[in-house]
Amino acid sequence: MSVQDAPLEQRRRQLSRRPVAATVLLIAVALFAYLYFPIPAPNVAAPTPDNCVELHLYSNGYHSDIGAPAAIFPENHPLRRLYPDAESFLIGWGDQAFYYSDGTDLWLGLDALIPPSPSVLHVAYNAGPSSAYLGPNDDLAIGVSHEGADRFVRYIDRALVLDGYGDDVIPTSTGKVIGRSSFLRTRGSFHLLNVCNQWMARALRAAGVDVNARAAWLAGPLIRQARRIGRTSCATLSSRSGDA
């Protein structure tokens, strides 16, 4: 063994004598790698001035929702049948029990992280006004291509549970926006590695937005990620094209 290898071998021996510390270190390294190891960007066409649909990411720092035009959903889509006059939808996802609550019960929040935790989709019509239920919030316009919009719709469809005829959503409760929102039955379990903001980040990735969904535990970091990658509104995209 060379002199250079001696400190490394000494460190290995020290860790072998402290199995708990070694286990904790191994878990920490594995978790860090899971959260931050680079993953390929979504293979989805980028928006252009002539090929752009605008989504909105709303964040109050803890929870995020996505606003999407109703027009990107087929005319006979269950959400459009639920709210036929909607110009847009505000879509959120989360643990059923905690989402129903006012969000102040710490133990209920901790219980939600332990699977299985049934999930629900929260859908309100006309995203901008409905986003007020989040309280003071950040609104980021994100342009995606029509391909990205189609993939976003398919992501929502995979989550929705429909009735026995496969036609309509299954409301579980009235929503947080009185008179204009519903909680809907969905697939998937809420847990530590699949919290609401991670689910929203995966929806953005489905639409072609290159965010790190694994590390998006809170809404604040998620919206900062979306800003850093440089996605912007369709109007800004068009104006940049005109200036070129």
C-alpha positions in Angstrom: 0.0 0.0 0.0 1.4 3.4 -1.0 1.8 6.3 1.4 -1.0 8.1 -0.5 -3.4 5.2 0.2 -2.7 5.2 3.9 -5.1 8.0 5.0 -7.9 6.4 2.9 -7.4 3.0 4.4 -7.3 4.5 7.9 -10.6 6.3 7.2 -12.2 3.0 6.1 -11.0 1.3 9.3 -12.5 4.1 11.4 -15.8 3.8 9.7 -15.9 0.0 10.1 -15.5 0.6 13.8 -18.5 3.0 13.8 -21.2 1.2 11.8 -23.9 3.7 12.7 -21.9 6.6 11.5 -21.0 4.7 8.4 -24.7 3.9 7.7 -25.8 7.5 8.2 -23.1 8.7 5.9 -24.0 6.2 3.3 -27.7 7.1 3.5 -26.8 10.8 3.2 -24.7 10.3 0.2 -27.3 8.1 -1.5 -30.0 10.7 -0.8 -27.9 13.5 -2.1 -27.1 11.5 -5.3 -30.9 10.8 -5.7 -31.8 14.4 -5.3 -29.1 16.1 -7.4 -27.6 13.6 -9.8 -28.2 15.1 -13.3 -31.0 13.6 -15.3 -31.6 14.1 -19.0 -33.7 17.0 -20.1 -37.2 16.2 -21.3 -37.3 15.2 -24.9 -40.0 17.6 -25.9 -40.0 20.4 -28.5 -39.2 23.8 -27.1 -41.7 26.7 -27.7 -41.3 29.1 -30.5 -43.3 32.4 -31.3 -45.6 30.3 -33.6 -45.8 27.3 -31.3 -46.4 28.4 -27.8 -48.9 27.7 -25.0 -48.7 29.5 -21.8 -48.9 27.7 -18.4 -48.7 29.5 -15.1 -46.9 28.3 -12.0 -48.4 29.7 -8.8 -46.4 29.5 -5.6 -46.9 30.7 -2.0 -43.5 29.4 -1.1 -44.8 26.1 0.3 -47.4 24.8 -2.1 -47.7 25.2 -5.9 -50.5 25.0 -8.5 -50.4 25.1 -12.3 -52.7 27.2 -14.4 -53.5 25.8 -17.8 -55.8 27.0 -20.6 -58.9 25.0 -20.9 -58.5 24.9 -24.7 -55.5 22.5 -24.5 -57.9 19.9 -23.1 -60.1 18.1 -25.7 -63.7 19.5 -25.9 -65.1 16.3 -24.3 -62.5 16.1 -21.6 -63.9 15.3 -18.1 -62.5 18.6 -16.7 -64.2 20.6 -19.4 -67.4 18.8 -18.7 -67.0 19.5 -15.0 -66.6 23.3 -15.7 -67.8 23.9 -19.2 -67.5 27.7 -18.9 -63.9 27.7 -17.8 -61.3 29.6 -19.7 -58.5 28.0 -17.7 -58.0 25.5 -14.9 -56.0 25.9 -11.7 -54.6 22.4 -10.9 -53.1 21.2 -7.6 -52.3 17.8 -6.1 -51.7 16.6 -2.6 -52.5 14.3 0.3 -56.3 14.0 0.7 -56.5 14.6 4.5 -54.0 17.4 4.7 -55.3 19.1 1.5 -58.8 19.1 3.0 -57.5 20.8 6.2 -56.4 24.4 6.7 -52.8 23.4 6.6 -51.9 24.2 10.2 -52.0 20.7 11.7 -48.3 19.6 11.9 -49.1 16.0 12.9 -51.4 15.7 10.0 -48.7 16.9 7.7 -46.2 14.5 9.1 -48.6 11.6 8.8 -49.1 12.5 5.1 -45.4 11.7 4.5 -45.9 8.1 5.6 -47.4 5.9 2.8 -49.9 4.9 1.8 -51.5 8.4 1.8 -54.5 8.8 -0.6 -54.2 11.7 -3.0 -56.6 14.2 -4.6 -56.5 16.6 -7.4 -57.8 20.1 -6.7 -59.2 21.8 -9.7 -60.6 25.3 -9.9 -61.8 27.2 -13.0 -60.2 30.4 -14.2 -56.8 30.1 -12.7 -55.8 33.7 -12.1 -58.6 34.7 -9.8 -58.8 31.3 -8.2 -55.1 31.4 -7.3 -56.0 33.9 -4.6 -56.8 31.0 -2.3 -53.1 30.4 -1.9 -52.7 33.7 -0.2 -49.9 36.0 -1.4 -48.3 34.1 -4.2 -45.8 34.2 -7.0 -47.0 33.8 -10.6 -44.6 32.7 -13.3 -45.7 32.5 -16.9 -44.0 29.5 -18.7 -44.3 29.0 -22.4 -44.4 25.4 -23.7 -44.9 24.0 -27.1 -48.1 22.4 -28.3 -46.4 19.0 -27.9 -45.5 20.0 -24.3 -49.1 21.0 -23.7 -50.4 17.7 -25.0 -48.0 15.8 -22.8 -49.1 17.9 -19.8 -52.7 16.9 -20.5 -51.7 13.3 -20.7 -49.9 13.6 -17.4 -53.1 14.9 -15.8 -55.2 12.2 -17.4 -52.9 9.5 -16.0 -53.7 10.8 -12.5 -57.4 11.2 -12.8 -59.8 8.4 -11.7 -62.9 8.3 -13.8 -66.4 6.8 -13.1 -67.4 3.3 -14.1 -68.2 4.5 -17.6 -64.8 6.2 -18.0 -66.4 9.5 -18.8 -66.5 11.7 -15.7 -64.3 12.6 -12.8 -65.2 11.5 -9.3 -65.5 14.5 -6.9 -64.6 13.7 -3.3 -65.3 17.1 -1.8 -65.9 20.8 -2.6 -62.7 22.6 -3.1 -60.9 25.5 -1.5 -62.3 28.1 -3.9 -65.9 28.3 -2.8 -68.3 27.7 -5.7 -65.7 27.2 -8.3 -63.5 24.2 -7.3 -63.6 20.5 -6.5 -61.4 17.8 -5.1 -61.2 14.9 -7.4 -60.2 11.3 -6.9 -56.7 10.5 -8.3 -54.2 7.7 -8.6 -50.8 7.7 -6.7 -49.8 8.0 -3.1 -48.4 11.1 -1.4 -45.2 10.4 0.5 -41.8 11.9 1.3 -40.5 11.4 -2.2 -43.7 12.4 -3.9 -45.0 15.5 -2.3 -47.2 18.1 -4.0 -44.4 20.2 -5.4 -42.6 17.2 -6.8 -45.8 16.2 -8.5 -46.1 19.7 -10.0 -42.5 19.6 -11.1 -43.1 16.3 -12.9 -46.1 17.9 -14.6 -43.8 20.7 -15.8 -41.2 18.1 -17.0 -44.0 16.3 -18.9 -44.6 19.7 -20.7 -40.9 19.9 -21.5 -39.7 22.2 -18.7 -36.3 21.0 -17.5 -36.7 21.2 -13.7 -35.3 18.8 -11.1 -38.5 17.2 -9.7 -36.7 15.1 -7.1 -35.5 18.1 -5.2 -38.7 20.1 -5.4 -39.9 19.6 -1.9 -41.0 23.2 -1.5 -42.7 25.5 -4.0 -40.2 28.4 -3.5 -37.2 26.4 -4.8 -39.3 25.0 -7.6 -40.3 28.4 -9.0 -36.7 29.6 -8.6 -35.6 26.6 -10.7 -38.2 27.4 -13.4 -36.9 31.0 -13.5 -33.2 30.0 -13.7 -33.7 27.8 -16.8 -35.0 30.9 -18.7 -38.4 29.8 -19.7 -40.6 32.8 -20.3 -44.1 33.9 -21.4 -45.3 33.5 -24.9 -45.6 37.2 -25.3 -42.0 37.7 -24.3 -40.9 35.0 -26.6 -42.7 36.7 -29.5 -41.2 40.1 -28.6 -37.7 38.7 -28.5 -38.3 37.2 -32.0 -39.4 40.6 -33.3 -36.3 42.3 -31.9 -34.0 39.8 -33.5 
